[in-house]
């Protein structure tokens, strides 16, 4: 048995993919699928701010792709926003300040549709949560999960628009966040009465450490495939 910790990559079918935006760019990414069974749901992951070092390998997103196909039968799509580089490669274009990234999200959802991936959910972390809030309602998703949402780029009107949407909106709020802590988050999200806010004690914006990683991944799985909980801490799983 092996402890499931930071650098582990569990078995999955992993494919390098390209996304093609309607404004003519090619983005690079990866699709990870369960090894032997069809996925029960799909995570479309949106990474933190590129100008602050965010990319498709930002650790929570990388660990979701490394673990959740095996542990929770989930498909995980991750990609570099325009102008962003990682070991997978560099996506064409330049940083769009959270506006042009709407085309990147749409291209990701085109791939979800073309691959017939089931029950897509947006999982946006920090800057990625802003893209999900601003443009996720345009897409055919089951819901959106926001990790450390700063709400810098999301207007009150864009946030309030989710109040009339039947899809689930879940915000995972770190107690010690650098940008939006639980009390302030409750005020901002009050315009969306149906939003679910999850306050994480001792959590920080970057979710550093295995304890915080497990908490975030468990909160995601609780919404998308709760039957897979609790997530195992060792591999292979005990039968």
VENGIDA-V933531 format. One record per pair of residues at least 12 apart in sequence whose ideal C-beta (glycine too) atoms are under 10 Angstrom apart, sorted by the first residue. I is the first residue (numbers start at 1). J is the second residue. D is the distance in Angstrom with one decimal. If there is no record, write none. Layout:
BEGIN
i j d
I J D
I J D
END
This chain:
BEGIN
i j d
1 232 9.7
1 233 9.5
1 234 4.4
1 235 7.0
1 236 7.0
1 237 9.2
1 238 8.1
2 234 6.5
2 235 5.2
2 236 8.2
3 210 9.1
3 233 6.6
3 234 5.9
3 235 8.2
4 63 9.3
4 66 9.2
4 67 6.5
4 70 9.4
4 71 7.8
4 210 8.7
4 213 9.7
4 214 8.5
4 217 9.9
4 231 8.0
4 232 6.7
4 233 5.6
4 234 6.3
4 235 5.6
4 237 9.7
5 63 9.6
5 210 5.6
5 213 8.8
5 214 9.6
5 233 8.8
6 59 7.8
6 62 9.7
6 63 7.6
6 66 9.6
6 209 9.0
6 210 6.4
6 213 7.6
7 62 9.6
7 63 9.2
7 66 8.5
8 63 8.6
8 66 6.6
8 67 7.4
8 70 10.0
8 235 7.2
9 32 9.3
9 62 8.9
9 63 9.1
9 65 8.5
9 66 4.4
9 67 8.1
9 70 9.2
10 32 9.6
10 35 8.7
10 65 9.9
10 66 6.2
10 67 5.5
10 68 8.7
10 69 7.3
10 70 3.7
10 71 6.8
10 232 9.7
10 235 5.8
10 236 9.2
10 237 9.8
11 34 8.8
11 35 4.7
11 36 8.7
11 69 8.0
11 70 5.5
11 235 8.7
11 236 9.3
12 30 9.9
12 31 9.6
12 32 4.6
12 33 6.2
12 34 6.5
12 35 5.6
12 36 10.0
12 65 7.7
12 66 7.9
12 67 9.0
12 68 8.8
12 69 3.8
12 70 6.0
12 74 9.7
12 75 9.3
12 76 8.2
13 31 8.3
13 32 7.1
13 33 4.4
13 34 7.4
13 35 5.9
13 36 9.0
13 69 7.6
13 75 9.5
14 30 6.0
14 31 7.4
14 32 5.0
14 33 7.8
14 35 9.7
14 65 7.8
14 66 9.4
14 69 8.4
14 76 9.4
15 29 9.6
15 30 6.8
15 31 5.0
15 32 8.0
15 33 7.8
15 115 9.7
16 28 7.3
16 29 7.6
16 30 5.8
16 31 8.3
16 88 6.6
16 89 8.3
17 29 5.1
17 30 6.4
17 31 5.1
17 77 7.6
17 78 9.5
17 79 7.4
17 88 9.5
17 108 9.4
17 111 6.4
17 115 9.0
18 79 8.8
18 89 9.1
18 91 9.2
18 92 10.0
18 107 9.2
18 111 8.9
19 77 9.0
19 79 5.8
19 80 9.4
19 82 9.9
19 91 8.1
19 103 9.6
19 104 7.0
19 105 9.6
19 106 9.2
19 107 3.9
19 108 5.8
19 109 9.5
19 110 7.4
19 111 5.9
20 92 9.9
20 103 9.9
20 107 5.9
20 110 7.7
20 111 8.9
21 82 7.5
21 91 9.3
21 92 8.5
21 93 7.9
21 100 8.5
21 101 9.6
21 102 9.5
21 103 4.2
21 104 6.1
21 105 9.4
21 106 7.2
21 107 4.6
21 108 9.5
21 110 9.0
22 102 9.6
22 103 5.5
22 106 6.5
22 107 7.3
22 110 8.8
23 82 9.0
23 93 8.1
23 96 9.5
23 100 7.1
23 102 9.9
23 103 5.2
23 104 9.6
23 106 9.8
23 107 9.5
24 92 8.3
24 93 8.7
24 103 9.2
25 82 5.7
25 83 9.0
25 91 7.0
25 92 4.3
25 93 4.5
25 94 9.6
25 96 10.0
25 100 8.9
25 103 7.5
25 104 7.9
25 107 8.1
26 82 9.6
26 89 9.6
26 90 9.8
26 91 7.2
26 92 5.1
26 93 8.9
26 107 9.1
27 56 9.5
27 79 5.3
27 80 6.1
27 81 7.3
27 82 6.5
27 83 9.6
27 84 8.4
27 89 9.3
27 90 9.4
27 91 4.0
27 92 7.0
27 93 8.0
27 103 9.4
27 104 5.9
27 107 6.3
27 108 8.1
27 111 9.9
28 56 8.0
28 79 6.6
28 80 5.6
28 84 8.9
28 85 8.9
28 86 7.8
28 88 5.1
28 89 4.1
28 90 6.9
28 91 5.5
28 92 8.8
29 45 9.2
29 56 6.0
29 65 9.9
29 77 6.6
29 78 5.7
29 79 2.8
29 80 6.5
29 81 9.9
29 86 9.1
29 88 6.8
29 89 9.0
29 91 8.1
29 104 9.8
29 107 9.6
29 108 7.7
29 111 8.4
30 56 7.1
30 57 9.6
30 62 9.7
30 65 6.6
30 76 8.2
30 77 7.7
30 78 5.7
30 79 7.5
30 80 9.9
30 86 9.5
30 88 6.3
31 65 8.9
31 69 9.7
31 75 6.8
31 76 7.5
31 77 5.3
31 78 8.3
31 79 9.1
31 111 7.5
31 112 9.4
31 115 7.3
31 117 8.2
32 64 8.7
32 65 4.5
32 66 7.8
32 67 9.6
32 68 8.1
32 69 4.9
32 70 9.2
32 74 8.6
32 75 6.9
32 76 4.6
32 77 7.9
32 78 7.9
33 69 5.8
33 73 9.4
33 74 8.8
33 75 5.2
33 76 8.2
33 77 9.7
33 115 9.0
33 117 8.5
34 68 9.0
34 69 4.7
34 70 6.9
34 71 9.6
34 72 8.7
34 73 4.9
34 74 7.4
34 75 7.4
34 76 9.9
35 69 7.1
35 70 6.8
35 73 9.8
36 70 9.7
36 73 9.6
37 69 9.6
37 73 5.8
38 73 8.0
38 75 8.9
38 116 9.7
38 117 9.5
38 118 7.6
39 68 9.6
39 69 7.4
39 72 9.3
39 73 5.9
39 74 5.8
39 75 3.8
39 76 8.8
39 115 9.9
39 117 6.6
39 118 6.2
39 119 8.4
39 225 9.1
40 72 7.9
40 73 4.8
40 74 6.9
40 75 8.8
40 118 6.7
40 119 7.1
40 224 8.1
40 225 5.2
40 227 8.3
40 228 8.3
41 68 9.8
41 72 8.4
41 73 8.0
41 74 5.7
41 75 7.4
41 117 8.6
41 118 6.0
41 119 3.9
41 120 7.5
41 121 6.5
41 142 7.4
41 221 9.4
41 223 9.2
41 224 4.6
41 225 5.6
41 228 9.9
42 74 6.9
42 75 4.3
42 76 7.7
42 77 6.7
42 112 6.1
42 115 8.8
42 117 4.2
42 118 6.2
42 119 6.2
42 120 4.4
42 121 6.8
42 122 9.9
42 123 9.9
42 141 9.0
42 142 8.9
42 224 8.5
43 61 8.9
43 64 6.2
43 65 8.4
43 68 7.0
43 69 9.6
43 72 9.5
43 74 5.7
43 75 7.0
43 76 4.8
43 77 6.9
43 78 8.4
43 117 9.7
43 119 9.8
43 120 7.8
43 121 5.8
43 122 8.1
43 123 4.9
43 145 8.3
43 220 7.0
43 221 9.6
43 224 6.9
44 75 9.1
44 76 8.6
44 77 5.1
44 78 8.5
44 79 8.9
44 105 7.7
44 108 5.4
44 109 6.9
44 111 8.9
44 112 6.4
44 117 8.7
44 120 5.5
44 121 6.9
44 122 5.3
44 123 6.9
44 124 8.9
44 128 9.8
44 132 8.8
44 136 9.2
44 139 8.4
44 141 7.3
44 144 9.4
45 58 9.0
45 60 8.5
45 61 4.6
45 62 9.4
45 64 6.4
45 65 7.5
45 76 6.5
45 77 6.6
45 78 4.6
45 79 8.0
45 108 9.0
45 121 9.6
45 122 8.1
45 123 4.9
45 124 7.7
45 125 7.6
45 128 7.2
45 132 9.9
45 145 9.7
45 147 9.6
45 220 9.7
46 61 8.4
46 77 9.9
46 78 8.8
46 79 8.8
46 81 7.7
46 101 8.1
46 104 8.4
46 105 6.9
46 108 8.2
46 122 6.4
46 123 6.9
46 124 4.0
46 125 7.0
46 126 9.2
46 127 7.8
46 128 3.0
46 129 7.3
46 130 8.7
46 131 5.2
46 132 5.7
46 135 9.8
46 136 8.9
46 144 9.3
46 146 9.6
46 147 9.6
47 60 9.1
47 61 5.6
47 62 9.5
47 78 7.2
47 79 8.2
47 80 7.5
47 81 6.7
47 84 7.6
47 86 9.0
47 123 9.8
47 124 8.4
47 125 6.3
47 126 8.3
47 127 7.4
47 128 5.2
47 131 9.5
48 60 9.0
48 61 8.5
48 81 9.8
48 124 9.0
48 125 5.2
48 126 4.0
48 127 5.1
48 128 6.2
48 129 8.9
48 147 8.9
48 148 8.3
48 150 9.7
48 205 8.9
48 206 8.4
49 81 9.3
49 84 9.8
49 95 8.7
49 98 8.9
49 125 9.6
49 126 6.1
49 127 3.9
49 128 8.5
49 130 9.0
49 150 9.0
49 152 9.4
49 153 9.8
50 80 7.9
50 81 5.7
50 82 8.3
50 83 6.3
50 84 4.3
50 85 8.8
50 91 9.2
50 94 9.5
50 95 5.4
50 96 9.5
50 101 9.2
50 127 7.5
51 83 9.1
51 84 9.3
51 95 5.9
51 97 9.3
51 127 8.7
52 126 8.4
52 127 7.9
53 84 9.8
54 80 9.4
54 81 8.1
54 84 7.5
54 86 10.0
54 125 7.7
54 126 6.8
54 127 6.0
54 128 7.5
55 78 9.3
55 79 9.5
55 80 5.6
55 81 8.1
55 84 5.1
55 85 6.8
55 86 4.4
55 87 9.2
55 88 8.8
55 90 9.8
55 91 9.3
56 77 9.6
56 78 4.4
56 79 5.6
56 80 5.0
56 81 8.5
56 84 7.5
56 85 9.6
56 86 5.2
56 87 9.2
56 88 6.5
56 89 9.8
56 91 9.0
57 78 8.1
57 80 8.9
57 86 4.9
57 87 6.8
57 88 7.8
58 78 9.0
58 86 9.1
58 125 6.6
58 126 8.6
58 127 10.0
58 128 8.7
58 206 8.7
58 207 9.7
59 125 9.7
59 206 7.9
59 207 7.6
59 208 8.0
59 213 7.3
60 123 8.7
60 125 5.9
60 126 9.9
60 147 6.6
60 148 9.3
60 206 8.5
60 207 5.5
60 208 9.8
60 212 8.7
60 213 6.5
60 216 5.7
60 217 7.6
60 220 9.1
61 76 8.2
61 78 5.3
61 79 9.8
61 123 7.7
61 124 9.9
61 125 6.5
61 128 8.3
61 147 9.2
62 76 9.7
62 78 7.6
62 86 9.3
63 76 9.9
63 207 9.6
63 210 9.4
63 213 5.7
63 214 9.4
63 216 8.8
63 217 6.8
64 76 5.4
64 78 7.7
64 123 7.1
64 125 9.7
64 213 9.3
64 216 8.5
64 217 6.2
64 220 7.0
64 221 9.5
65 77 8.5
65 78 5.5
67 213 9.1
67 214 9.6
67 217 6.6
67 221 9.8
67 231 7.7
67 232 9.4
67 235 8.9
68 217 6.7
68 220 7.6
68 221 6.9
68 224 8.8
68 225 8.8
68 228 8.4
68 231 8.4
70 232 9.2
70 235 7.4
70 236 9.3
70 237 8.5
71 217 8.2
71 218 10.0
71 221 7.7
71 225 9.7
71 228 6.4
71 229 9.6
71 230 9.9
71 231 5.2
71 232 6.1
71 233 9.9
71 235 8.3
71 237 7.8
72 217 8.4
72 218 9.6
72 220 8.5
72 221 4.8
72 224 7.4
72 225 5.0
72 226 9.4
72 227 8.7
72 228 3.8
72 229 8.2
72 231 7.0
72 232 9.9
73 221 9.8
73 224 9.9
73 225 6.4
73 227 9.0
73 228 6.6
74 117 10.0
74 118 9.9
74 119 9.4
74 121 9.1
74 220 8.5
74 221 7.5
74 224 6.4
74 225 6.3
74 228 8.1
75 112 8.5
75 115 8.2
75 117 5.2
75 118 7.8
75 119 9.3
75 120 8.5
76 123 8.7
77 108 6.1
77 109 9.4
77 111 6.8
77 112 6.8
77 115 8.8
77 117 7.5
77 120 8.4
77 123 9.7
78 108 9.2
78 123 9.3
79 91 7.1
79 104 7.4
79 105 9.7
79 107 8.3
79 108 6.1
79 111 8.8
80 92 9.7
80 104 8.8
81 93 8.5
81 95 7.5
81 96 7.8
81 98 9.5
81 100 9.0
81 101 5.4
81 104 5.3
81 105 9.0
81 108 9.9
81 127 8.3
81 128 8.2
81 131 8.0
82 94 6.6
82 95 6.9
82 96 5.9
82 100 6.4
82 101 6.7
82 103 7.9
82 104 5.7
82 107 9.8
83 95 4.8
83 96 7.8
83 100 9.4
83 101 9.8
83 104 10.0
84 101 10.0
84 104 9.5
91 104 7.8
95 127 9.8
96 131 9.5
97 127 10.0
97 153 7.7
98 127 6.7
98 128 9.7
98 130 5.3
98 131 6.1
98 133 9.9
98 134 6.8
98 135 9.1
98 152 8.6
98 153 4.4
98 154 8.7
99 131 9.4
99 134 8.2
99 135 9.2
99 153 8.5
101 127 8.5
101 128 8.7
101 130 8.7
101 131 4.9
101 134 8.6
101 135 7.7
101 153 9.9
102 131 7.1
102 134 7.0
102 135 4.1
102 136 9.6
102 138 7.5
102 139 9.6
103 135 9.1
104 131 7.7
104 135 9.4
105 122 7.8
105 124 9.2
105 128 9.3
105 131 5.8
105 132 7.7
105 134 9.1
105 135 5.4
105 136 7.2
105 138 8.2
105 139 6.7
105 141 9.8
106 135 7.7
106 138 7.4
106 139 7.0
108 120 9.0
108 122 9.1
108 139 8.7
109 122 9.1
109 135 9.9
109 136 9.4
109 138 8.8
109 139 4.7
109 140 6.8
109 141 7.6
110 139 9.8
112 139 8.7
112 140 8.2
112 141 8.7
113 139 9.7
113 140 7.5
118 142 9.3
119 141 8.7
119 142 5.1
119 143 9.3
119 224 7.3
119 225 8.8
120 139 7.8
120 140 7.2
120 141 4.9
120 142 6.5
120 143 9.2
120 224 9.7
121 136 9.7
121 141 6.0
121 142 5.4
121 143 5.4
121 144 6.8
121 145 6.2
121 167 9.2
121 168 8.3
121 170 9.1
121 220 8.1
121 223 7.2
121 224 5.4
122 135 9.3
122 136 5.0
122 139 7.5
122 141 5.4
122 142 9.0
122 143 7.5
122 144 4.2
122 145 7.0
122 146 8.5
122 167 9.6
122 169 9.7
123 143 9.8
123 144 7.8
123 145 4.9
123 146 8.3
123 147 7.0
123 170 9.6
123 172 9.7
123 216 9.5
123 220 6.2
123 223 9.7
123 224 8.7
124 136 7.8
124 144 6.7
124 145 7.5
124 146 5.6
124 147 6.9
124 148 9.5
124 149 7.6
125 145 9.3
125 146 8.1
125 147 4.1
125 148 6.3
125 149 8.8
125 172 9.2
125 205 9.3
125 206 9.2
125 207 8.3
125 216 8.8
126 146 9.1
126 147 7.0
126 148 5.1
126 149 7.4
126 150 6.1
126 152 9.3
126 177 9.6
126 178 9.6
126 179 8.0
126 180 9.9
126 205 6.8
126 206 8.5
127 148 9.7
127 149 9.6
127 150 7.7
127 152 8.4
127 153 7.7
128 146 8.5
128 147 7.8
128 148 9.6
128 149 9.2
129 144 8.0
129 145 8.6
129 146 3.9
129 147 6.4
129 148 7.1
129 149 4.0
129 150 7.5
129 151 8.2
129 153 9.5
129 154 8.2
129 171 7.8
129 172 9.3
129 180 9.8
130 146 8.8
130 149 7.2
130 150 7.1
130 151 7.4
130 152 6.7
130 153 4.2
130 154 5.3
130 158 9.1
131 144 10.0
131 153 8.4
131 154 9.4
132 144 4.7
132 145 8.2
132 146 6.4
132 147 9.8
132 149 8.6
132 154 9.3
132 169 9.1
133 146 7.0
133 149 7.1
133 151 7.8
133 153 8.4
133 154 4.5
133 155 9.4
133 158 6.1
133 159 6.4
133 161 8.9
133 162 7.3
133 169 8.3
133 171 9.4
133 192 9.7
134 153 6.9
134 154 5.9
134 155 8.3
134 158 5.3
134 159 9.3
134 161 9.5
135 158 9.0
136 162 8.6
136 165 9.2
136 167 8.4
136 169 8.8
137 158 8.7
137 161 6.3
137 162 6.8
137 164 9.2
137 165 5.8
137 167 7.9
137 169 9.7
139 167 9.8
140 167 9.7
141 167 6.5
141 168 9.5
142 167 6.2
142 168 7.0
142 223 8.9
142 224 8.0
143 165 9.3
143 166 9.5
143 167 4.7
143 168 3.4
143 169 6.5
143 170 6.8
143 196 9.5
143 223 6.8
143 224 8.4
144 162 8.3
144 165 9.5
144 167 7.3
144 168 7.5
144 169 5.5
144 170 7.2
144 171 8.9
144 195 9.8
144 223 9.9
145 168 8.3
145 169 8.3
145 170 4.8
145 171 7.9
145 172 6.9
145 196 9.4
145 198 9.4
145 216 9.3
145 219 7.5
145 220 5.7
145 222 9.8
145 223 6.2
145 224 7.9
146 169 7.4
146 170 6.8
146 171 4.4
146 172 6.7
146 173 8.6
146 180 10.0
146 185 9.6
146 189 9.5
146 195 9.0
146 197 9.6
146 198 9.9
147 170 9.6
147 171 8.3
147 172 5.1
147 173 9.1
147 174 8.7
147 200 9.8
147 203 9.7
147 205 9.1
147 206 10.0
147 207 7.2
147 216 6.2
147 219 8.7
147 220 8.4
148 171 8.9
148 172 7.1
148 173 7.5
148 174 5.7
148 177 5.8
148 178 8.5
148 179 7.3
148 180 7.5
148 185 10.0
148 200 9.4
148 203 8.1
148 204 8.3
148 205 4.7
148 206 7.7
148 207 7.3
148 216 9.2
149 171 5.5
149 172 8.4
149 173 7.6
149 177 9.1
149 179 8.3
149 180 6.2
149 185 7.4
149 188 8.7
149 189 8.8
149 197 10.0
150 177 8.0
150 178 8.2
150 179 3.8
150 180 5.5
150 185 10.0
150 205 8.1
151 171 9.3
151 179 7.8
151 180 5.7
151 184 8.6
151 185 7.9
151 188 5.4
151 189 8.6
152 179 7.1
152 180 8.8
154 188 8.7
156 188 7.9
156 191 6.5
157 191 9.0
159 188 6.7
159 189 7.2
159 190 9.6
159 191 5.7
159 192 6.3
159 195 8.8
160 189 9.9
160 190 9.6
160 191 4.1
160 192 6.8
161 191 9.1
161 192 8.7
162 189 9.0
162 191 8.3
162 192 4.7
162 193 9.9
162 194 7.9
162 195 6.9
163 189 9.9
163 190 9.8
163 191 6.1
163 192 4.8
163 193 6.4
163 194 6.9
163 195 8.3
164 192 9.3
164 194 9.6
165 192 8.6
165 194 8.3
166 194 8.6
167 194 9.4
168 194 7.9
168 195 8.7
168 196 7.0
168 223 6.6
168 224 9.8
169 189 8.3
169 192 6.1
169 194 6.9
169 195 4.6
169 196 7.0
169 197 9.6
170 195 7.4
170 196 4.6
170 197 8.0
170 198 6.7
170 219 7.6
170 220 8.6
170 222 9.0
170 223 5.7
170 224 9.9
171 185 6.4
171 186 9.9
171 188 9.3
171 189 6.3
171 192 9.1
171 195 6.3
171 196 7.2
171 197 5.2
171 198 7.0
171 199 9.5
172 185 9.9
172 196 9.4
172 197 8.4
172 198 5.0
172 199 8.6
172 200 6.3
172 203 7.8
172 207 8.8
172 215 8.4
172 216 6.3
172 219 5.4
172 220 8.2
173 185 4.6
173 186 8.6
173 189 9.0
173 197 5.9
173 198 6.6
173 199 5.2
173 200 6.7
173 203 7.5
174 199 8.3
174 200 5.4
174 201 9.0
174 202 8.1
174 203 3.1
174 204 5.2
174 205 5.9
174 206 8.7
174 207 7.2
174 212 8.1
174 215 9.9
174 216 9.4
175 199 6.2
175 200 6.1
175 201 5.2
175 202 5.9
175 203 5.3
175 204 8.2
176 200 9.2
176 201 9.0
176 202 6.6
176 203 6.4
176 204 5.0
176 205 8.1
177 200 9.2
177 203 7.2
177 204 6.7
177 205 4.9
177 206 9.6
178 204 7.5
178 205 4.7
178 206 8.6
179 205 6.5
180 205 8.9
181 199 8.7
181 203 9.7
181 205 10.0
182 197 7.2
182 198 9.4
182 199 4.2
182 200 8.7
182 201 9.6
182 203 9.5
183 199 9.3
185 197 6.0
185 198 10.0
185 199 8.0
186 199 8.7
196 219 9.9
196 223 8.3
198 215 9.3
198 216 9.7
198 219 5.8
198 222 9.1
198 223 9.7
200 212 7.4
200 215 6.0
200 216 7.8
200 219 8.0
201 215 9.3
202 215 9.5
203 215 7.3
203 216 8.3
210 233 9.3
214 230 9.4
214 231 6.8
214 233 7.7
217 231 6.4
218 230 7.1
218 231 5.6
END
